Amino acid sequence: MGQNLAISIGINHYDNLQPLKYAKRDAEAMKEWFRTSGFNQVFLFTEDSPGIPTSPPIVTRPTYGTLRRFLNVQFERPLLQSGDNLWFFFAGHGRRHQDKDYLMLNDTDPHDIEHTAISVEYATQRLRRCGADNVILLLDACRNEGRRDGLGFGDKKYQGVITFYSCSANQHAWEIDALQHGTFTHTLLEGLKILGEGNRCNATVERLYRHLTSEIPNLNTRYGKQPQNPYLSADPPYKMNYILLPRFANERDIDPLVIEAQNAELGRDLDLAEKLWERILAVNGTNQKALEGIRRIARATTIPGTSDGIQSETKTQSLHTPNRYTKLETLLKAQNFREADSETDSVMLAVANRQSEGYLRVEDAENFPCQELRTIDNLWLKYSQGKFGISVQQEIYKNLGGTKQFDVNVWISFGDRVG
C-alpha cells in the first residue's frame, strides 16, 4: 500500500482581516480524520497547534514566514514515491490578486499580498517536489463574517495536482453556526467518513466530487445560505479516476485506471502506463493485469537490441551460478520450463531488490546488471538446447522489426510468438 502524508491548516484570527469562526475547527477535524484513517504523518497549523519536533523545532502558527519556511524545508528533496499521496487542506481567507490565487495567512497584509501571502501556485510547486505522483489540494477558502470571502478565487488549474475548491470563482464559501463548520468541510468530512464506515462509494476522486456537488447546495439551502457549488480541477484529467484511499477501494474502482493504463500502452506512453499500473498495485499488489502490464513494459525496455546487448552463448560450458540460481537450474535440468519461467521472475526481482513489490519498474529493467542477465540467459540456452532464453527473445523481437522505439503492432506480434 502507498503512503499518505497530510498538511492541515486552519486560521480563525487574522492580524489584518476579519476573523473567522470555524476554520480552525475545520482543520482540527480534518487532522483527526487523517489520523484515524491511518495516515503516516500529519502536520497541523493553527493558532495554538503544537510545534513540529524537528531540529530546530518548527512552530506551527500559520504565519507567512512559518508556512513558507515549512514548505521550503520539508519539500527540499523527495520523501515519498510513485503510488503515494500528499493531501493539503486549507481553511481560511483566500484572495485573487493579479491573476493568481493566494492563501491569506495569520499576518498577511492585504495591501502587500505578493510578499505576505502564499500563492497556491507556489504551494503546489513545493508540494509536487515530495515525490508522490498524487497531490490533493482541499481549499475551503473565501470566508468573511459567516462566509469565506475572495471572489475570483478558484478558477485556476495547477499542473499535476487534484484541486477541490469549496465554491466556484464567483461565489462565497459559507460557515454554518448550527454545524460549527464550513459547509464544504462538513460535507467533505461526511463523504470521507462514509469510507471509514465501509461504504466505498466515495473511494475515487470523481465519486467524492459527485458527493460534494450533490450535498453542498442542499445543505446551504437548508440553512438559508446563498448558493455554493464546489469545483474540481484535475491535471491531467485521468486523475479523476485516482483512488483516494487504497484500503477502501475495490475492483470496480480499479477498472477505470486499468483502461487508462492500457490506453497509455497502446499510445506508446510507457512512462504514464507504468505510473498507472503502479497506482493499481498500490491498491492491490496482486492485481494480475497490473503485474502483467509492468512486465510488458520492462520487457519493452530490455528486449530491443543495443550494441552492448546480451551476447548469446550457445556453448554448454560450465556456468558459475550463485546460490540464487540453484532452483532455476534444477527446474531447467528437469525440463520444467513453466515453473522455471516463474522462478526466473523471482530471481530477477531478488536481483533488483523488488521482491516485496512483485514487479520491475522501467528504471529497474534499464539498470539490471548485464552479468545477471547473461547468467539467466545462458542457463536457459544450455538446458533448452538453444530454444529458449532472453537472447532468443531478443532475436525474435528484432526479426519482427522491433527497435528501441516502442511499436504496439510489433509488441503484439512478439507476444503472440513468445506467449
C-alpha positions in Angstrom: 0.0 0.0 0.0 1.1 3.5 -0.7 2.0 6.1 2.0 -0.3 9.0 2.9 1.0 12.4 4.2 -1.2 15.3 5.1 -1.0 19.0 5.9 -4.0 20.7 7.6 -4.2 24.5 8.0 -7.0 26.5 9.6 -7.0 30.2 10.5 -9.6 32.0 12.6 -7.7 35.1 13.8 -6.1 37.4 11.3 -3.9 40.5 12.1 -5.3 42.5 9.2 -8.5 40.7 8.1 -11.9 39.9 9.6 -11.8 36.9 11.9 -13.5 33.6 11.1 -15.4 31.3 13.4 -14.8 27.7 12.3 -11.7 27.5 10.1 -9.5 26.3 13.0 -12.1 23.7 14.0 -12.3 22.5 10.4 -8.5 22.0 10.2 -8.6 20.1 13.5 -11.4 17.9 12.3 -9.5 17.1 9.1 -6.4 16.4 11.1 -8.3 13.9 13.2 -9.8 12.2 10.1 -6.3 11.9 8.6 -5.0 10.4 11.9 -7.8 7.8 12.3 -7.5 6.9 8.6 -4.0 5.7 9.2 -2.0 8.4 7.5 1.7 8.0 8.0 2.3 11.7 9.0 0.0 14.7 9.6 1.1 18.3 10.1 -1.4 20.7 11.8 -1.1 24.5 11.5 -3.5 26.6 13.7 -3.1 29.4 16.2 -2.3 27.0 19.1 -1.2 23.7 17.4 1.9 22.1 18.9 5.2 22.6 17.2 6.8 20.1 14.8 9.6 18.2 16.6 12.5 18.9 14.3 15.9 20.3 14.9 15.4 23.2 15.4 11.6 22.7 16.1 9.2 24.4 13.7 6.5 26.5 15.2 3.1 25.9 13.6 1.3 29.3 14.0 0.3 29.8 10.3 2.1 33.0 9.6 3.7 33.8 6.2 7.2 33.1 7.4 6.4 29.9 9.2 4.5 28.3 6.3 6.9 29.3 3.7 9.8 28.0 5.7 8.0 24.7 6.3 7.3 24.3 2.5 10.9 25.1 1.7 12.5 22.8 4.2 10.0 19.9 4.2 9.9 19.5 0.5 13.5 20.3 -0.5 14.0 16.7 -1.5 11.6 13.8 -2.2 10.2 12.0 0.8 7.5 9.9 -1.0 7.4 8.0 -4.2 5.1 6.9 -7.0 1.9 5.4 -5.7 1.9 7.7 -2.6 -0.4 10.6 -1.8 0.1 14.0 -0.3 -3.0 15.9 1.0 -3.1 19.6 1.6 -6.1 21.2 3.4 -6.6 24.9 3.9 -9.5 26.7 5.7 -9.4 30.4 5.8 -9.4 33.5 3.6 -8.4 33.3 0.0 -7.8 36.1 -2.4 -7.4 36.6 -6.1 -4.6 39.0 -6.9 -3.0 39.8 -10.3 -4.4 36.6 -11.9 -3.1 34.4 -9.0 -4.9 32.6 -6.1 -3.4 33.4 -2.7 -3.9 31.8 0.7 -4.2 34.5 3.3 -2.2 33.8 6.4 -2.3 34.9 10.0 -0.2 38.0 9.3 -0.9 38.7 5.7 -1.1 42.4 4.7 -4.0 42.8 2.2 -2.1 45.8 0.7 1.0 43.7 0.1 -0.4 40.3 -0.9 2.5 39.2 -3.1 5.0 39.4 -0.2 2.9 38.4 2.7 0.6 35.6 1.4 1.4 32.2 -0.1 0.2 31.7 -3.7 -1.4 28.4 -4.5 0.9 28.2 -7.5 4.0 28.4 -5.2 2.5 25.9 -2.7 1.8 23.3 -5.4 5.3 23.7 -6.9 6.8 22.9 -3.5 4.3 20.1 -2.7 5.0 18.4 -6.1 8.6 18.0 -5.0 7.6 15.4 -2.4 8.0 12.6 -4.9 4.3 11.3 -4.7 2.5 11.2 -8.0 -0.7 12.3 -6.4 -1.1 15.7 -4.7 -4.6 16.6 -3.5 -5.5 20.2 -2.5 -8.6 20.8 -0.5 -9.2 24.6 -0.4 -12.0 25.8 1.8 -11.2 29.5 1.3 -13.3 32.6 0.7 -14.8 33.2 4.1 -15.8 36.5 5.7 -18.2 37.0 8.6 -20.1 33.8 8.1 -18.7 33.4 4.6 -15.2 32.8 3.3 -14.6 35.7 1.1 -12.5 36.1 -2.1 -14.5 36.3 -5.3 -12.5 35.1 -8.3 -10.5 32.6 -6.2 -10.6 29.1 -7.6 -10.7 29.2 -11.4 -7.1 28.1 -11.9 -5.8 24.6 -12.9 -2.5 23.7 -11.3 -0.2 21.3 -13.1 0.0 17.8 -11.8 -2.4 18.1 -8.9 -6.0 17.4 -8.0 -7.7 20.6 -6.5 -11.1 20.6 -4.7 -12.4 24.2 -4.4 -15.1 24.9 -1.8 -17.0 27.1 -4.3 -17.0 28.4 -7.9 -15.0 31.5 -8.6 -18.0 33.9 -8.4 -19.3 32.6 -5.1 -18.6 32.6 -1.4 -17.9 29.6 0.9 -20.2 29.7 3.9 -19.8 28.8 7.6 -22.9 27.4 9.4 -23.3 28.2 13.1 -25.5 25.1 13.8 -22.8 22.8 12.4 -19.8 24.8 13.7 -18.1 24.1 10.4 -17.8 25.5 7.0 -20.3 23.9 4.5 -17.6 22.5 2.4 -15.5 20.9 5.2 -18.6 19.5 6.9 -19.7 17.8 3.6 -16.2 16.7 2.8 -15.9 15.0 6.2 -19.2 13.3 5.8 -18.2 12.0 2.4 -14.8 10.8 3.7 -16.3 9.2 6.8 -18.6 7.2 4.6 -15.4 5.4 3.5 -14.4 4.7 7.1 -17.8 3.0 7.7 -17.1 0.5 4.9 -19.2 2.2 2.2 -16.8 2.5 -0.7 -19.0 4.8 -2.9 -16.6 7.8 -2.5 -13.3 6.0 -2.9 -12.3 7.8 -6.1 -11.8 11.5 -6.8 -14.7 11.6 -9.2 -17.1 9.9 -6.8 -16.2 12.2 -3.9 -16.7 15.2 -6.2 -20.2 13.9 -7.0 -21.0 13.7 -3.3 -19.8 17.3 -2.8 -21.7 18.7 -5.7 -24.9 17.0 -4.6 -24.8 17.7 -0.9 -23.3 21.2 -0.5 -26.1 23.1 -2.4 -28.7 21.1 -0.4 -27.0 21.9 2.9 -26.8 25.7 2.1 -30.5 25.8 1.1 -31.4 24.0 4.4 -29.6 26.6 6.4 -30.7 29.7 4.4 -27.3 30.3 2.8 -26.7 31.5 -0.8 -25.7 29.0 -3.5 -22.3 27.4 -3.2 -21.1 25.0 -5.9 -17.8 23.2 -5.3 -15.4 23.0 -8.2 -12.8 20.3 -9.1 -9.7 20.7 -11.2 -7.7 17.5 -12.1 -4.5 17.7 -14.0 -4.1 15.5 -16.0 -7.8 14.7 -16.4 -7.2 10.9 -15.9 -6.6 11.7 -12.2 -10.3 11.9 -11.9 -10.1 8.1 -11.7 -7.4 8.1 -8.9 -8.3 6.3 -5.8 -8.1 8.5 -2.7 -7.5 5.8 -0.1 -6.4 2.4 -1.4 -7.6 0.4 1.6 -11.2 1.5 1.0 -11.2 0.7 -2.8 -12.5 -2.4 -4.6 -12.0 -3.8 -8.1 -14.8 -1.6 -9.6 -12.7 1.4 -8.5 -9.6 -0.1 -10.2 -11.3 -0.7 -13.6 -11.1 2.9 -15.0 -7.4 3.0 -14.1 -6.8 -0.3 -15.9 -8.4 1.2 -19.0 -6.3 4.3 -18.8 -3.1 2.2 -18.3 -3.9 0.0 -21.3 -4.7 3.1 -23.5 -1.3 4.6 -22.4 0.5 1.4 -23.5 -1.3 1.4 -26.8 -0.4 5.1 -27.2 3.3 4.2 -26.6 3.4 6.4 -23.5 5.1 3.7 -21.4 6.1 6.1 -18.6 2.4 7.1 -18.0 1.4 3.4 -18.3 3.9 2.4 -15.7 2.7 5.1 -13.3 -0.9 4.0 -13.7 -0.1 0.3 -13.2 1.9 1.2 -10.1 -1.1 3.1 -8.7 -3.2 0.0 -9.3 -0.6 -2.2 -7.5 -0.7 0.3 -4.6 -4.3 -0.6 -4.2 -4.0 -4.3 -4.9 -0.5 -5.7 -5.0 -1.6 -8.9 -6.6 -3.7 -7.4 -9.5 -2.7 -9.7 -12.4 -3.4 -7.1 -15.1 -1.1 -4.6 -13.4 1.6 -7.2 -12.8 1.5 -8.3 -16.5 1.5 -4.6 -17.6 4.6 -3.9 -15.6 6.3 -7.0 -17.0 5.4 -6.0 -20.6 6.9 -2.5 -20.1 10.0 -4.0 -18.5 10.5 -6.3 -21.5 9.8 -3.5 -23.9 12.8 -1.6 -22.4 15.2 -4.5 -22.3 14.4 -6.7 -25.3 15.2 -4.3 -28.1 18.8 -4.9 -29.2 21.6 -2.5 -28.5 25.3 -2.6 -29.2 26.0 -3.8 -25.6 23.0 -6.1 -25.5 23.1 -9.7 -24.3 25.6 -11.8 -26.3 24.2 -15.3 -26.9 26.5 -18.1 -25.7 25.3 -21.4 -27.1 28.3 -23.4 -25.8 27.5 -25.7 -22.9 30.4 -24.7 -20.9 30.2 -25.0 -17.1 28.4 -22.0 -15.7 29.3 -20.2 -12.5 25.9 -19.8 -10.8 25.4 -18.1 -7.4 23.1 -19.8 -4.9 20.2 -17.7 -6.1 20.2 -19.7 -9.4 20.3 -23.2 -7.9 16.5 -23.7 -8.0 16.3 -22.2 -11.5 19.0 -24.6 -12.8 17.3 -27.6 -11.1 14.0 -26.8 -12.8 15.7 -26.3 -16.2 17.5 -29.6 -15.9 14.2 -31.3 -15.3 12.8 -29.5 -18.4 10.1 -28.0 -16.2 10.0 -24.8 -18.2 6.8 -23.4 -16.9 8.0 -23.3 -13.3 11.4 -22.2 -14.5 9.8 -19.2 -16.1 8.1 -18.3 -12.8 11.4 -18.8 -10.9 13.2 -16.5 -13.4 10.7 -13.8 -12.4 11.5 -14.4 -8.8 15.3 -14.3 -9.4 15.1 -11.0 -11.3 13.0 -9.5 -8.5 15.6 -10.6 -6.0 18.5 -9.2 -8.0 16.6 -5.8 -8.3 15.6 -5.9 -4.6 11.9 -5.7 -5.6 10.5 -8.9 -4.0 8.1 -7.0 -1.8 6.7 -5.0 -4.7 6.4 -8.0 -7.0 7.3 -6.3 -10.3 10.1 -4.4 -12.0 9.9 -0.7 -12.9 11.3 0.7 -16.1 14.3 2.0 -14.3 14.9 -1.4 -12.7 14.9 -3.0 -16.1 17.2 -0.4 -17.6 19.7 -0.8 -14.7 19.5 -4.6 -14.4 23.1 -6.0 -14.2 24.3 -7.3 -17.5 26.2 -10.2 -15.9 23.0 -11.4 -14.2 21.1 -11.3 -17.4 23.8 -13.3 -19.2 23.8 -15.9 -16.4 20.0 -16.3 -16.7 20.2 -16.4 -20.5 23.0 -18.9 -20.5 21.1 -21.3 -18.2 18.0 -21.2 -20.4 20.1 -21.7 -23.6 22.0 -24.6 -22.1 19.1 -26.7 -20.8 16.7 -25.9 -23.7 19.3 -26.7 -26.4 19.2 -23.1 -27.6 15.4 -23.0 -27.9 14.6 -20.6 -25.1 16.4 -17.6 -23.5 16.4 -13.8 -23.3 18.8 -13.6 -26.3 16.4 -15.9 -28.3 13.5 -13.5 -27.4 15.8 -10.6 -28.4 16.4 -12.1 -31.8 12.7 -12.8 -32.4 11.9 -9.2 -31.5 14.5 -7.9 -34.0 13.2 -10.2 -36.7 9.7 -8.8 -36.2 11.0 -5.3 -36.8 11.4 -4.3 -33.2 13.7 -1.5 -32.3 14.3 0.7 -29.2 11.3 2.7 -30.3 8.2 1.0 -28.9 5.8 -0.2 -31.6 2.5 -1.7 -30.4 2.0 -3.8 -33.5 5.4 -5.4 -33.2 4.8 -5.8 -29.5 1.5 -7.7 -30.1 3.2 -9.9 -32.7 6.1 -10.6 -30.3 3.6 -11.5 -27.5 1.9 -13.9 -29.9 5.2 -15.6 -30.7 6.7 -16.0 -27.2 3.4 -16.0 -25.1 
